[in-house]
């Protein structure tokens, strides 16, 4: 009987630790706080990016994700986690490979780093040049 109570005590201590971390402003959004934040993100209907070669679609995706992030104040590392959660298929695969390279180089992955890598992937210099020409032609 004593052994069984010990397991319950451990579970209670772990749960209280998670709650204390969330209430104490744990920047990792651990435990219950992370679930609540993910629910808030989903409630805002974030778009899913599948990764087709569509610079306009990628730009629209990024703008919408960042619009949501302006409303919900996430820690930097959680922006990366939740933003990349909305990548699937090719976009998700590309991010997994890119992240592995960044991790191997010892780069701290913040939203700024993710955004830079995302723009590099979806808006290479030739696409940026075409966009500028299209913009100038519209004037």
Secondary structure as the mmCIF struct_conf table of DSSP 4:
data_model
#
loop_
_struct_conf.conf_type_id
_struct_conf.id
_struct_conf.beg_label_comp_id
_struct_conf.beg_label_asym_id
_struct_conf.beg_label_seq_id
_struct_conf.end_label_comp_id
_struct_conf.end_label_asym_id
_struct_conf.end_label_seq_id
HELX_RH_AL_P HELX_RH_AL_P1 UNK A 2 UNK A 23
TURN_TY1_P TURN_TY1_P1 UNK A 24 UNK A 25
TURN_TY1_P TURN_TY1_P2 UNK A 27 UNK A 28
TURN_TY1_P TURN_TY1_P3 UNK A 30 UNK A 31
HELX_RH_AL_P HELX_RH_AL_P2 UNK A 32 UNK A 43
TURN_TY1_P TURN_TY1_P4 UNK A 44 UNK A 45
STRN STRN1 UNK A 49 UNK A 49
BEND BEND1 UNK A 53 UNK A 53
HELX_RH_AL_P HELX_RH_AL_P3 UNK A 55 UNK A 71
BEND BEND2 UNK A 72 UNK A 72
HELX_RH_AL_P HELX_RH_AL_P4 UNK A 76 UNK A 85
TURN_TY1_P TURN_TY1_P5 UNK A 86 UNK A 86
STRN STRN2 UNK A 87 UNK A 87
HELX_RH_AL_P HELX_RH_AL_P5 UNK A 89 UNK A 104
TURN_TY1_P TURN_TY1_P6 UNK A 105 UNK A 106
HELX_RH_AL_P HELX_RH_AL_P6 UNK A 111 UNK A 122
BEND BEND3 UNK A 123 UNK A 123
HELX_RH_AL_P HELX_RH_AL_P7 UNK A 125 UNK A 138
#
